[in-house]
């Protein structure tokens, strides 16, 4: 119980630190845009703006030709409920069987 409380407290602290970091970075970004040089040097650190690599921004995905799409076949997912029902109803389902497991029950 104590570990969970401490874990939750630390998660809240982490979010707070991340939010403060993001707010500071946004503030620095806005301030660096205002100055001509886009760079501030101090004896210990240098803060500057840099260009990121170009990224694709999609305005309308329906207008993009098919040659630019990757086709991924659909995944098959076994419906165990329908297999269970079929076996219970007396049908034989190759590759599947019903098993009765056991577990500990504490009341």
N, CA, C and O atoms as a GROMACS GRO file, in nm:
protein
  428
    1UNK      N    1   0.083  -0.119   0.000
    1UNK     CA    2   0.000   0.000   0.000
    1UNK      C    3   0.088   0.126   0.000
    1UNK      O    4   0.060   0.221  -0.074
    2UNK      N    5   0.191   0.126   0.082
    2UNK     CA    6   0.279   0.242   0.091
    2UNK      C    7   0.352   0.264  -0.041
    2UNK      O    8   0.372   0.378  -0.084
    3UNK      N    9   0.391   0.154  -0.106
    3UNK     CA   10   0.462   0.165  -0.233
    3UNK      C   11   0.373   0.229  -0.339
    3UNK      O   12   0.418   0.313  -0.416
    4UNK      N   13   0.244   0.188  -0.342
    4UNK     CA   14   0.151   0.244  -0.441
    4UNK      C   15   0.131   0.393  -0.417
    4UNK      O   16   0.127   0.471  -0.512
    5UNK      N   17   0.118   0.433  -0.292
    5UNK     CA   18   0.099   0.574  -0.259
    5UNK      C   19   0.222   0.654  -0.303
    5UNK      O   20   0.210   0.761  -0.362
    6UNK      N   21   0.341   0.599  -0.275
    6UNK     CA   22   0.465   0.667  -0.314
    6UNK      C   23   0.478   0.672  -0.465
    6UNK      O   24   0.523   0.772  -0.521
    7UNK      N   25   0.439   0.564  -0.532
    7UNK     CA   26   0.445   0.559  -0.679
    7UNK      C   27   0.353   0.667  -0.738
    7UNK      O   28   0.393   0.738  -0.830
    8UNK      N   29   0.233   0.678  -0.686
    8UNK     CA   30   0.138   0.779  -0.734
    8UNK      C   31   0.191   0.920  -0.709
    8UNK      O   32   0.178   1.009  -0.793
    9UNK      N   33   0.252   0.941  -0.591
    9UNK     CA   34   0.308   1.072  -0.557
    9UNK      C   35   0.421   1.108  -0.651
    9UNK      O   36   0.431   1.223  -0.696
   10UNK      N   37   0.506   1.012  -0.681
   10UNK     CA   38   0.618   1.036  -0.770
   10UNK      C   39   0.570   1.060  -0.914
   10UNK      O   40   0.630   1.140  -0.986
   11UNK      N   41   0.463   0.992  -0.956
   11UNK     CA   42   0.408   1.014  -1.090
   11UNK      C   43   0.356   1.157  -1.104
   11UNK      O   44   0.374   1.221  -1.207
   12UNK      N   45   0.290   1.206  -0.999
   12UNK     CA   46   0.240   1.344  -0.999
   12UNK      C   47   0.358   1.441  -1.005
   12UNK      O   48   0.354   1.540  -1.078
   13UNK      N   49   0.462   1.412  -0.928
   13UNK     CA   50   0.582   1.497  -0.927
   13UNK      C   51   0.648   1.497  -1.065
   13UNK      O   52   0.691   1.602  -1.113
   14UNK      N   53   0.657   1.380  -1.128
   14UNK     CA   54   0.717   1.370  -1.262
   14UNK      C   55   0.639   1.454  -1.362
   14UNK      O   56   0.699   1.526  -1.442
   15UNK      N   57   0.507   1.444  -1.360
   15UNK     CA   58   0.424   1.523  -1.452
   15UNK      C   59   0.446   1.673  -1.430
   15UNK      O   60   0.450   1.750  -1.526
   16UNK      N   61   0.458   1.712  -1.304
   16UNK     CA   62   0.480   1.852  -1.272
   16UNK      C   63   0.614   1.901  -1.328
   16UNK      O   64   0.623   2.010  -1.385
   17UNK      N   65   0.718   1.820  -1.311
   17UNK     CA   66   0.850   1.856  -1.362
   17UNK      C   67   0.848   1.864  -1.514
   17UNK      O   68   0.905   1.956  -1.572
   18UNK      N   69   0.784   1.767  -1.579
   18UNK     CA   70   0.776   1.768  -1.725
   18UNK      C   71   0.699   1.889  -1.776
   18UNK      O   72   0.737   1.949  -1.877
   19UNK      N   73   0.591   1.924  -1.708
   19UNK     CA   74   0.512   2.041  -1.746
   19UNK      C   75   0.595   2.169  -1.732
   19UNK      O   76   0.592   2.255  -1.820
   20UNK      N   77   0.670   2.180  -1.621
   20UNK     CA   78   0.757   2.296  -1.601
   20UNK      C   79   0.864   2.303  -1.709
   20UNK      O   80   0.893   2.411  -1.759
   21UNK      N   81   0.923   2.189  -1.744
   21UNK     CA   82   1.025   2.185  -1.848
   21UNK      C   83   0.967   2.232  -1.981
   21UNK      O   84   1.028   2.313  -2.051
   22UNK      N   85   0.849   2.181  -2.016
   22UNK     CA   86   0.784   2.218  -2.142
   22UNK      C   87   0.749   2.367  -2.144
   22UNK      O   88   0.767   2.434  -2.246
   23UNK      N   89   0.700   2.418  -2.032
   23UNK     CA   90   0.666   2.560  -2.025
   23UNK      C   91   0.791   2.647  -2.041
   23UNK      O   92   0.787   2.749  -2.109
   24UNK      N   93   0.901   2.606  -1.979
   24UNK     CA   94   1.025   2.682  -1.991
   24UNK      C   95   1.078   2.678  -2.134
   24UNK      O   96   1.122   2.780  -2.186
   25UNK      N   97   1.073   2.562  -2.197
   25UNK     CA   98   1.119   2.552  -2.336
   25UNK      C   99   1.034   2.639  -2.428
   25UNK      O  100   1.087   2.706  -2.517
   26UNK      N  101   0.903   2.639  -2.407
   26UNK     CA  102   0.815   2.724  -2.488
   26UNK      C  103   0.844   2.872  -2.465
   26UNK      O  104   0.846   2.950  -2.560
   27UNK      N  105   0.869   2.910  -2.340
   27UNK     CA  106   0.902   3.049  -2.310
   27UNK      C  107   1.033   3.089  -2.378
   27UNK      O  108   1.042   3.196  -2.438
   28UNK      N  109   1.134   3.003  -2.367
   28UNK     CA  110   1.262   3.031  -2.432
   28UNK      C  111   1.246   3.042  -2.583
   28UNK      O  112   1.306   3.130  -2.646
   29UNK      N  113   1.168   2.955  -2.641
   29UNK     CA  114   1.143   2.957  -2.786
   29UNK      C  115   1.083   3.091  -2.827
   29UNK      O  116   1.130   3.155  -2.922
   30UNK      N  117   0.979   3.133  -2.756
   30UNK     CA  118   0.914   3.260  -2.788
   30UNK      C  119   1.009   3.378  -2.772
   30UNK      O  120   1.008   3.470  -2.853
   31UNK      N  121   1.090   3.377  -2.668
   31UNK     CA  122   1.183   3.488  -2.643
   31UNK      C  123   1.294   3.491  -2.748
   31UNK      O  124   1.336   3.598  -2.792
   32UNK      N  125   1.343   3.373  -2.788
   32UNK     CA  126   1.449   3.369  -2.889
   32UNK      C  127   1.398   3.414  -3.026
   32UNK      O  128   1.475   3.467  -3.106
   33UNK      N  129   1.270   3.394  -3.053
   33UNK     CA  130   1.212   3.443  -3.178
   33UNK      C  131   1.213   3.596  -3.182
   33UNK      O  132   1.220   3.656  -3.290
   34UNK      N  133   1.206   3.657  -3.067
   34UNK     CA  134   1.200   3.804  -3.060
   34UNK      C  135   1.334   3.871  -3.086
   34UNK      O  136   1.338   3.986  -3.130
   35UNK      N  137   1.444   3.802  -3.058
   35UNK     CA  138   1.574   3.866  -3.078
   35UNK      C  139   1.627   3.835  -3.217
   35UNK      O  140   1.590   3.734  -3.278
   36UNK      N  141   1.712   3.920  -3.267
   36UNK     CA  142   1.762   3.908  -3.405
   36UNK      C  143   1.856   3.789  -3.424
   36UNK      O  144   1.852   3.723  -3.528
   37UNK      N  145   1.938   3.761  -3.326
   37UNK     CA  146   2.043   3.660  -3.341
   37UNK      C  147   1.993   3.518  -3.317
   37UNK      O  148   2.060   3.423  -3.358
   38UNK      N  149   1.879   3.500  -3.253
   38UNK     CA  150   1.825   3.369  -3.217
   38UNK      C  151   1.920   3.286  -3.131
   38UNK      O  152   1.913   3.163  -3.131
   39UNK      N  153   2.010   3.354  -3.058
   39UNK     CA  154   2.107   3.282  -2.976
   39UNK      C  155   2.143   3.367  -2.856
   39UNK      O  156   2.161   3.488  -2.867
   40UNK      N  157   2.154   3.302  -2.740
   40UNK     CA  158   2.197   3.369  -2.618
   40UNK      C  159   2.309   3.285  -2.558
   40UNK      O  160   2.292   3.165  -2.532
   41UNK      N  161   2.424   3.349  -2.535
   41UNK     CA  162   2.539   3.280  -2.475
   41UNK      C  163   2.561   3.334  -2.335
   41UNK      O  164   2.552   3.454  -2.310
   42UNK      N  165   2.589   3.243  -2.244
   42UNK     CA  166   2.630   3.280  -2.108
   42UNK      C  167   2.761   3.207  -2.082
   42UNK      O  168   2.803   3.125  -2.163
   43UNK      N  169   2.827   3.234  -1.972
   43UNK     CA  170   2.952   3.163  -1.943
   43UNK      C  171   2.934   3.011  -1.931
   43UNK      O  172   3.029   2.935  -1.954
   44UNK      N  173   2.815   2.967  -1.895
   44UNK     CA  174   2.798   2.823  -1.872
   44UNK      C  175   2.714   2.752  -1.979
   44UNK      O  176   2.734   2.633  -2.002
   45UNK      N  177   2.622   2.823  -2.045
   45UNK     CA  178   2.535   2.758  -2.144
   45UNK      C  179   2.512   2.849  -2.263
   45UNK      O  180   2.534   2.970  -2.257
   46UNK      N  181   2.468   2.788  -2.371
   46UNK     CA  182   2.423   2.861  -2.489
   46UNK      C  183   2.284   2.810  -2.524
   46UNK      O  184   2.262   2.689  -2.534
   47UNK      N  185   2.192   2.902  -2.542
   47UNK     CA  186   2.056   2.867  -2.581
   47UNK      C  187   2.031   2.927  -2.718
   47UNK      O  188   2.051   3.046  -2.739
   48UNK      N  189   1.988   2.842  -2.812
   48UNK     CA  190   1.966   2.892  -2.948
   48UNK      C  191   1.854   2.813  -3.014
   48UNK      O  192   1.813   2.707  -2.967
   49UNK      N  193   1.806   2.868  -3.125
   49UNK     CA  194   1.706   2.798  -3.205
   49UNK      C  195   1.777   2.722  -3.316
   49UNK      O  196   1.876   2.771  -3.372
   50UNK      N  197   1.729   2.605  -3.347
   50UNK     CA  198   1.784   2.529  -3.459
   50UNK      C  199   1.669   2.480  -3.545
   50UNK      O  200   1.557   2.462  -3.498
   51UNK      N  201   1.700   2.459  -3.670
   51UNK     CA  202   1.598   2.408  -3.762
   51UNK      C  203   1.587   2.258  -3.746
   51UNK      O  204   1.687   2.187  -3.740
   52UNK      N  205   1.465   2.210  -3.739
   52UNK     CA  206   1.439   2.067  -3.735
   52UNK      C  207   1.443   2.011  -3.876
   52UNK      O  208   1.430   2.087  -3.972
   53UNK      N  209   1.461   1.880  -3.891
   53UNK     CA  210   1.453   1.821  -4.025
   53UNK      C  211   1.313   1.843  -4.083
   53UNK      O  212   1.216   1.850  -4.008
   54UNK      N  213   1.301   1.853  -4.215
   54UNK     CA  214   1.169   1.871  -4.276
   54UNK      C  215   1.075   1.755  -4.241
   54UNK      O  216   1.116   1.639  -4.237
   55UNK      N  217   0.951   1.788  -4.217
   55UNK     CA  218   0.849   1.688  -4.185
   55UNK      C  219   0.732   1.705  -4.280
   55UNK      O  220   0.702   1.816  -4.325
   56UNK      N  221   0.666   1.595  -4.311
   56UNK     CA  222   0.550   1.599  -4.400
   56UNK      C  223   0.427   1.640  -4.320
   56UNK      O  224   0.400   1.585  -4.213
   57UNK      N  225   0.354   1.735  -4.371
   57UNK     CA  226   0.227   1.776  -4.312
   57UNK      C  227   0.119   1.744  -4.414
   57UNK      O  228   0.125   1.793  -4.527
   58UNK      N  229   0.021   1.664  -4.377
   58UNK     CA  230  -0.083   1.620  -4.469
   58UNK      C  231  -0.206   1.708  -4.451
   58UNK      O  232  -0.261   1.719  -4.341
   59UNK      N  233  -0.249   1.771  -4.562
   59UNK     CA  234  -0.369   1.854  -4.559
   59UNK      C  235  -0.494   1.771  -4.589
   59UNK      O  236  -0.597   1.790  -4.525
   60UNK      N  237  -0.484   1.680  -4.686
   60UNK     CA  238  -0.598   1.595  -4.722
   60UNK      C  239  -0.544   1.460  -4.770
   60UNK      O  240  -0.495   1.447  -4.882
   61UNK      N  241  -0.554   1.361  -4.684
   61UNK     CA  242  -0.500   1.228  -4.715
   61UNK      C  243  -0.569   1.165  -4.836
   61UNK      O  244  -0.510   1.080  -4.902
   62UNK      N  245  -0.690   1.205  -4.865
   62UNK     CA  246  -0.765   1.147  -4.978
   62UNK      C  247  -0.709   1.191  -5.114
   62UNK      O  248  -0.736   1.126  -5.215
   63UNK      N  249  -0.635   1.297  -5.117
   63UNK     CA  250  -0.578   1.346  -5.242
   63UNK      C  251  -0.443   1.283  -5.276
   63UNK      O  252  -0.394   1.298  -5.388
   64UNK      N  253  -0.383   1.214  -5.181
   64UNK     CA  254  -0.251   1.154  -5.202
   64UNK      C  255  -0.265   1.026  -5.284
   64UNK      O  256  -0.347   0.941  -5.249
   65UNK      N  257  -0.186   1.009  -5.391
   65UNK     CA  258  -0.194   0.889  -5.475
   65UNK      C  259  -0.160   0.762  -5.397
   65UNK      O  260  -0.083   0.766  -5.301
   66UNK      N  261  -0.217   0.650  -5.439
   66UNK     CA  262  -0.200   0.521  -5.371
   66UNK      C  263  -0.055   0.476  -5.364
   66UNK      O  264  -0.018   0.402  -5.272
   67UNK      N  265   0.028   0.518  -5.457
   67UNK     CA  266   0.167   0.474  -5.459
   67UNK      C  267   0.245   0.516  -5.335
   67UNK      O  268   0.352   0.463  -5.308
   68UNK      N  269   0.191   0.612  -5.260
   68UNK     CA  270   0.258   0.659  -5.140
   68UNK      C  271   0.208   0.592  -5.013
   68UNK      O  272   0.244   0.635  -4.903
   69UNK      N  273   0.125   0.490  -5.025
   69UNK     CA  274   0.071   0.420  -4.910
   69UNK      C  275   0.136   0.284  -4.896
   69UNK      O  276   0.172   0.220  -4.995
   70UNK      N  277   0.152   0.240  -4.773
   70UNK     CA  278   0.200   0.106  -4.742
   70UNK      C  279   0.077   0.023  -4.707
   70UNK      O  280  -0.001   0.061  -4.620
   71UNK      N  281   0.059  -0.090  -4.776
   71UNK     CA  282  -0.057  -0.175  -4.751
   71UNK      C  283  -0.016  -0.284  -4.653
   71UNK      O  284   0.076  -0.362  -4.681
   72UNK      N  285  -0.083  -0.290  -4.541
   72UNK     CA  286  -0.057  -0.391  -4.439
   72UNK      C  287  -0.178  -0.484  -4.434
   72UNK      O  288  -0.290  -0.438  -4.411
   73UNK      N  289  -0.157  -0.614  -4.456
   73UNK     CA  290  -0.271  -0.705  -4.452
   73UNK      C  291  -0.335  -0.705  -4.312
   73UNK      O  292  -0.270  -0.682  -4.211
   74UNK      N  293  -0.464  -0.733  -4.313
   74UNK     CA  294  -0.536  -0.736  -4.186
   74UNK      C  295  -0.485  -0.849  -4.098
   74UNK      O  296  -0.448  -0.956  -4.148
   75UNK      N  297  -0.484  -0.826  -3.970
   75UNK     CA  298  -0.447  -0.930  -3.875
   75UNK      C  299  -0.568  -1.019  -3.848
   75UNK      O  300  -0.681  -0.972  -3.842
   76UNK      N  301  -0.540  -1.148  -3.832
   76UNK     CA  302  -0.646  -1.240  -3.791
   76UNK      C  303  -0.644  -1.251  -3.640
   76UNK      O  304  -0.537  -1.266  -3.580
   77UNK      N  305  -0.760  -1.244  -3.579
   77UNK     CA  306  -0.768  -1.260  -3.434
   77UNK      C  307  -0.870  -1.369  -3.406
   77UNK      O  308  -0.983  -1.365  -3.456
   78UNK      N  309  -0.829  -1.465  -3.327
   78UNK     CA  310  -0.916  -1.577  -3.294
   78UNK      C  311  -1.026  -1.532  -3.199
   78UNK      O  312  -1.000  -1.468  -3.098
   79UNK      N  313  -1.151  -1.567  -3.233
   79UNK     CA  314  -1.265  -1.538  -3.147
   79UNK      C  315  -1.286  -1.659  -3.056
   79UNK      O  316  -1.359  -1.751  -3.092
   80UNK      N  317  -1.222  -1.658  -2.940
   80UNK     CA  318  -1.227  -1.773  -2.849
   80UNK      C  319  -1.368  -1.797  -2.796
   80UNK      O  320  -1.403  -1.911  -2.766
   81UNK      N  321  -1.448  -1.693  -2.784
   81UNK     CA  322  -1.585  -1.712  -2.735
   81UNK      C  323  -1.666  -1.797  -2.832
   81UNK      O  324  -1.742  -1.884  -2.789
   82UNK      N  325  -1.650  -1.773  -2.962
   82UNK     CA  326  -1.727  -1.852  -3.059
   82UNK      C  327  -1.673  -1.996  -3.064
   82UNK      O  328  -1.751  -2.090  -3.084
   83UNK      N  329  -1.542  -2.014  -3.047
   83UNK     CA  330  -1.485  -2.150  -3.042
   83UNK      C  331  -1.538  -2.223  -2.920
   83UNK      O  332  -1.577  -2.340  -2.930
   84UNK      N  333  -1.541  -2.157  -2.806
   84UNK     CA  334  -1.592  -2.217  -2.682
   84UNK      C  335  -1.737  -2.258  -2.696
   84UNK      O  336  -1.776  -2.367  -2.655
   85UNK      N  337  -1.817  -2.171  -2.754
   85UNK     CA  338  -1.959  -2.200  -2.773
   85UNK      C  339  -1.978  -2.320  -2.866
   85UNK      O  340  -2.061  -2.408  -2.840
   86UNK      N  341  -1.900  -2.325  -2.974
   86UNK     CA  342  -1.910  -2.435  -3.069
   86UNK      C  343  -1.876  -2.568  -3.002
   86UNK      O  344  -1.946  -2.667  -3.022
   87UNK      N  345  -1.769  -2.571  -2.924
   87UNK     CA  346  -1.729  -2.696  -2.857
   87UNK      C  347  -1.835  -2.736  -2.754
   87UNK      O  348  -1.869  -2.854  -2.744
   88UNK      N  349  -1.887  -2.639  -2.679
   88UNK     CA  350  -1.992  -2.669  -2.581
   88UNK      C  351  -2.118  -2.721  -2.650
   88UNK      O  352  -2.191  -2.803  -2.593
   89UNK      N  353  -2.144  -2.674  -2.771
   89UNK     CA  354  -2.261  -2.719  -2.847
   89UNK      C  355  -2.237  -2.854  -2.914
   89UNK      O  356  -2.324  -2.903  -2.986
   90UNK      N  357  -2.120  -2.916  -2.890
   90UNK     CA  358  -2.094  -3.049  -2.943
   90UNK      C  359  -2.018  -3.051  -3.074
   90UNK      O  360  -1.992  -3.159  -3.128
   91UNK      N  361  -1.981  -2.936  -3.126
   91UNK     CA  362  -1.906  -2.934  -3.252
   91UNK      C  363  -1.759  -2.964  -3.224
   91UNK      O  364  -1.708  -2.936  -3.116
   92UNK      N  365  -1.693  -3.022  -3.324
   92UNK     CA  366  -1.550  -3.045  -3.312
   92UNK      C  367  -1.477  -2.931  -3.383
   92UNK      O  368  -1.502  -2.903  -3.500
   93UNK      N  369  -1.388  -2.867  -3.311
   93UNK     CA  370  -1.310  -2.758  -3.368
   93UNK      C  371  -1.164  -2.804  -3.372
   93UNK      O  372  -1.099  -2.811  -3.267
   94UNK      N  373  -1.112  -2.837  -3.491
   94UNK     CA  374  -0.975  -2.886  -3.500
   94UNK      C  375  -0.876  -2.784  -3.442
   94UNK      O  376  -0.884  -2.664  -3.472
   95UNK      N  377  -0.784  -2.833  -3.359
   95UNK     CA  378  -0.682  -2.747  -3.303
   95UNK      C  379  -0.723  -2.677  -3.175
   95UNK      O  380  -0.646  -2.597  -3.121
   96UNK      N  381  -0.842  -2.706  -3.127
   96UNK     CA  382  -0.889  -2.641  -3.003
   96UNK      C  383  -0.961  -2.741  -2.916
   96UNK      O  384  -1.021  -2.836  -2.965
   97UNK      N  385  -0.955  -2.719  -2.787
   97UNK     CA  386  -1.025  -2.804  -2.691
   97UNK      C  387  -1.055  -2.720  -2.567
   97UNK      O  388  -0.993  -2.617  -2.545
   98UNK      N  389  -1.150  -2.765  -2.488
   98UNK     CA  390  -1.181  -2.698  -2.362
   98UNK      C  391  -1.099  -2.762  -2.251
   98UNK      O  392  -1.088  -2.884  -2.244
   99UNK      N  393  -1.041  -2.680  -2.165
   99UNK     CA  394  -0.969  -2.730  -2.049
   99UNK      C  395  -1.027  -2.665  -1.925
   99UNK      O  396  -1.073  -2.550  -1.929
  100UNK      N  397  -1.026  -2.740  -1.816
  100UNK     CA  398  -1.078  -2.689  -1.689
  100UNK      C  399  -0.959  -2.665  -1.597
  100UNK      O  400  -0.899  -2.760  -1.548
  101UNK      N  401  -0.926  -2.541  -1.573
  101UNK     CA  402  -0.814  -2.507  -1.485
  101UNK      C  403  -0.861  -2.491  -1.343
  101UNK      O  404  -0.981  -2.501  -1.314
  102UNK      N  405  -0.766  -2.466  -1.253
  102UNK     CA  406  -0.798  -2.444  -1.112
  102UNK      C  407  -0.720  -2.323  -1.064
  102UNK      O  408  -0.611  -2.295  -1.114
  103UNK      N  409  -0.774  -2.254  -0.968
  103UNK     CA  410  -0.705  -2.140  -0.908
  103UNK      C  411  -0.736  -2.134  -0.760
  103UNK      O  412  -0.828  -2.200  -0.713
  104UNK      N  413  -0.660  -2.056  -0.688
  104UNK     CA  414  -0.681  -2.039  -0.545
  104UNK      C  415  -0.786  -1.932  -0.523
  104UNK      O  416  -0.780  -1.825  -0.584
  105UNK      N  417  -0.881  -1.960  -0.436
  105UNK     CA  418  -0.986  -1.864  -0.404
  105UNK      C  419  -0.978  -1.834  -0.256
  105UNK      O  420  -0.989  -1.926  -0.174
  106UNK      N  421  -0.958  -1.710  -0.219
  106UNK     CA  422  -0.951  -1.670  -0.080
  106UNK      C  423  -1.068  -1.579  -0.049
  106UNK      O  424  -1.087  -1.476  -0.114
  107UNK      N  425  -1.149  -1.619   0.052
  107UNK     CA  426  -1.264  -1.538   0.090
  107UNK      C  427  -1.244  -1.481   0.227
  107UNK      O  428  -1.331  -1.409   0.277
   0.00000   0.00000   0.00000
